[in-house]
Amino acid sequence: MSITSIVILVILVIVVFMTIGIYNKLVTLKNRFENAFSQIEVQLKRRYDLIPNLVETAKAYITHERETLEAVIQARNQAMQGLQEAAAAPGSPAAMMDLSQAEGLLTGALGRLNVVVEAYPDLKANQNMMQLSEELTSTENKVAFSRQAFNDAVMNYNTYKQTFPPVMVAGIFGHGEDASLLEYEDSEAIQDAPKVSF
């Protein structure tokens, strides 16, 4: 064997090991952001489960605000649909945008419900309503925390696959499209959890 053959063989071995390392890191980073999204999913499902209880409690006191209560339930159902689509493809730009828009509608509906509840002191003082409000606020904080972890994981994945040499092989292994962050349409929703204190 000549020295040229040995050098070529060593270079090929290095390239193969580098490619394997890049592939494994891409898979690891993708799995991290998908796992981070599953944490968002858990918290959003909890939020969606609390909302019907909140509406039922409010129904007993709010007789003339049926439209507001129905809007909350409708927004909740749209958000649940958006979550199911996003869970099927975490990081997909279309799925993240749909979920973001649905969450914006739900946040708006809950805000309108909050305004209505302010006009009913007996409802605000209801023990069940106070407990649900506290649980919902806690869940909102967990959603914000989970969303930040997801966005950080997506950023790490996108940054790694856009660097050299991973950018040369990412598309070959099915990692061509950047993952999308979960950002809320309303800039205030990004900074603050919805106000749900009743």
C-alpha positions as CSV (number, residue, x, y, z in Angstrom):
1,M,0.0,0.0,0.0
2,S,1.3,3.4,-0.9
3,I,1.3,6.4,1.3
4,T,-1.2,8.1,-1.0
5,S,-3.7,5.2,-0.5
6,I,-3.2,5.3,3.3
7,V,-3.8,9.1,3.4
8,I,-7.0,8.7,1.3
9,L,-8.2,5.9,3.5
10,V,-7.5,8.0,6.7
11,I,-9.4,10.9,5.2
12,L,-12.3,8.7,4.2
13,V,-12.5,7.3,7.8
14,I,-12.4,10.8,9.3
15,V,-15.1,12.0,6.9
16,V,-17.3,8.9,7.8
17,F,-16.8,9.5,11.5
18,M,-17.5,13.2,11.2
19,T,-20.7,12.5,9.2
20,I,-21.9,10.0,11.8
21,G,-21.2,12.5,14.6
22,I,-23.1,15.2,12.8
23,Y,-26.1,12.9,12.1
24,N,-26.2,11.8,15.8
25,K,-26.1,15.4,17.0
26,L,-28.9,16.4,14.6
27,V,-31.0,13.6,15.9
28,T,-30.3,14.4,19.5
29,L,-31.1,18.1,19.1
30,K,-34.3,17.3,17.2
31,N,-35.4,14.9,19.9
32,R,-34.7,17.6,22.5
33,F,-37.0,20.1,20.9
34,E,-39.7,17.5,20.3
35,N,-39.5,16.5,23.9
36,A,-39.6,20.2,24.9
37,F,-42.8,20.5,22.9
38,S,-44.3,17.6,24.6
39,Q,-43.9,19.5,27.9
40,I,-45.8,22.4,26.3
41,E,-48.5,19.9,25.3
42,V,-48.9,18.6,28.8
43,Q,-49.4,22.1,30.2
44,L,-51.7,23.2,27.5
45,K,-53.9,20.1,27.9
46,R,-54.1,20.9,31.6
47,R,-55.1,24.5,30.7
48,Y,-57.8,23.2,28.3
49,D,-59.1,20.8,31.0
50,L,-59.5,23.7,33.5
51,I,-61.4,26.0,31.1
52,P,-64.7,24.1,31.0
53,N,-64.8,24.0,34.8
54,L,-64.2,27.7,34.9
55,V,-67.0,28.3,32.4
56,E,-69.4,26.0,34.3
57,T,-68.7,27.9,37.5
58,A,-69.2,31.2,35.8
59,K,-72.5,30.0,34.2
60,A,-74.2,29.8,37.6
61,Y,-73.6,33.6,38.1
62,I,-73.4,35.0,34.6
63,T,-76.8,34.6,32.9
64,H,-76.6,37.5,30.4
65,E,-73.1,36.8,29.1
66,R,-73.7,33.5,27.2
67,E,-71.8,34.8,24.1
68,T,-68.7,35.4,26.2
69,L,-68.8,31.9,27.7
70,E,-69.5,30.3,24.3
71,A,-66.6,32.3,22.8
72,V,-64.2,30.9,25.5
73,I,-65.3,27.3,24.8
74,Q,-65.0,27.8,21.0
75,A,-61.6,29.3,21.4
76,R,-60.6,26.4,23.6
77,N,-61.7,23.9,21.0
78,Q,-59.7,25.7,18.3
79,A,-56.7,25.8,20.5
80,M,-57.0,22.0,21.2
81,Q,-57.2,21.4,17.4
82,G,-54.1,23.6,16.9
83,L,-52.3,21.7,19.7
84,Q,-53.1,18.3,18.1
85,E,-51.7,19.5,14.7
86,A,-48.6,20.9,16.3
87,A,-48.0,17.8,18.4
88,A,-48.0,15.8,15.2
89,A,-45.3,18.0,13.7
90,P,-43.4,20.0,16.4
91,G,-41.4,22.7,14.9
92,S,-43.4,22.8,11.6
93,P,-43.9,26.5,10.7
94,A,-47.5,26.0,9.7
95,A,-48.4,24.0,12.8
96,M,-46.6,26.5,15.1
97,M,-48.4,29.4,13.4
98,D,-51.8,27.8,13.7
99,L,-51.2,27.0,17.4
100,S,-50.0,30.5,18.0
101,Q,-53.0,32.1,16.5
102,A,-55.4,29.7,18.3
103,E,-53.7,30.5,21.6
104,G,-54.0,34.2,20.9
105,L,-57.8,33.8,20.3
106,L,-58.1,31.8,23.6
107,T,-56.1,34.4,25.5
108,G,-58.4,37.1,24.1
109,A,-61.5,35.2,25.0
110,L,-60.2,34.6,28.6
111,G,-59.4,38.3,28.9
112,R,-63.0,39.1,27.9
113,L,-64.3,36.6,30.4
114,N,-62.1,38.3,33.1
115,V,-63.7,41.7,32.3
116,V,-67.2,40.2,32.6
117,V,-66.3,38.4,35.9
118,E,-65.2,41.7,37.4
119,A,-68.8,42.9,37.2
120,Y,-70.0,40.0,39.4
121,P,-68.6,40.3,42.9
122,D,-70.3,37.1,44.1
123,L,-68.6,35.2,41.3
124,K,-65.2,36.7,42.1
125,A,-65.6,35.6,45.7
126,N,-66.7,32.1,44.9
127,Q,-64.2,29.6,46.4
128,N,-64.4,27.3,43.3
129,M,-63.7,30.2,41.0
130,M,-60.8,31.4,43.1
131,Q,-59.2,27.9,43.1
132,L,-59.7,27.5,39.3
133,S,-58.2,30.9,38.7
134,E,-55.2,30.1,40.8
135,E,-54.7,26.8,39.0
136,L,-55.1,28.4,35.6
137,T,-52.6,31.1,36.5
138,S,-50.1,28.5,37.7
139,T,-50.6,26.6,34.5
140,E,-50.1,29.7,32.4
141,N,-46.7,30.2,34.1
142,K,-45.8,26.6,33.4
143,V,-46.8,27.0,29.7
144,A,-44.6,30.1,29.5
145,F,-41.7,28.2,31.1
146,S,-42.2,25.2,28.8
147,R,-42.5,27.5,25.7
148,Q,-39.2,29.1,26.6
149,A,-37.5,25.7,26.9
150,F,-38.9,24.6,23.5
151,N,-37.8,27.8,21.8
152,D,-34.3,27.4,23.3
153,A,-34.1,23.8,22.0
154,V,-35.3,24.8,18.6
155,M,-32.8,27.6,18.5
156,N,-30.0,25.2,19.4
157,Y,-31.1,22.7,16.7
158,N,-31.4,25.4,14.0
159,T,-28.1,27.0,14.9
160,Y,-26.2,23.7,14.9
161,K,-27.6,22.6,11.5
162,Q,-26.8,26.0,10.0
163,T,-23.1,25.9,11.0
164,F,-20.3,24.3,9.0
165,P,-19.9,21.4,8.4
166,P,-23.4,20.2,9.5
167,V,-25.0,22.5,6.9
168,M,-23.4,20.4,4.2
169,V,-25.1,17.2,5.3
170,A,-28.2,18.2,7.2
171,G,-30.5,18.2,4.2
172,I,-29.2,14.7,3.1
173,F,-30.4,13.3,6.4
174,G,-33.8,15.0,6.4
175,H,-32.9,18.0,8.5
176,G,-33.1,20.6,5.7
177,E,-36.0,22.7,7.0
178,D,-35.5,24.9,10.0
179,A,-37.8,24.2,13.0
180,S,-40.1,27.0,13.9
181,L,-40.3,28.8,17.3
182,L,-43.6,29.0,19.1
183,E,-44.3,32.7,19.3
184,Y,-47.5,34.3,20.2
185,E,-49.0,36.8,17.7
186,D,-49.6,39.4,20.4
187,S,-46.3,40.8,21.7
188,E,-47.9,41.4,25.1
189,A,-48.7,37.7,25.3
190,I,-45.0,36.9,24.8
191,Q,-44.1,39.1,27.8
192,D,-46.9,38.4,30.2
193,A,-49.1,35.5,31.0
194,P,-52.8,36.3,30.5
195,K,-54.4,37.9,33.4
196,V,-56.9,35.3,34.7
197,S,-57.4,36.4,38.3
198,F,-61.1,36.4,39.2
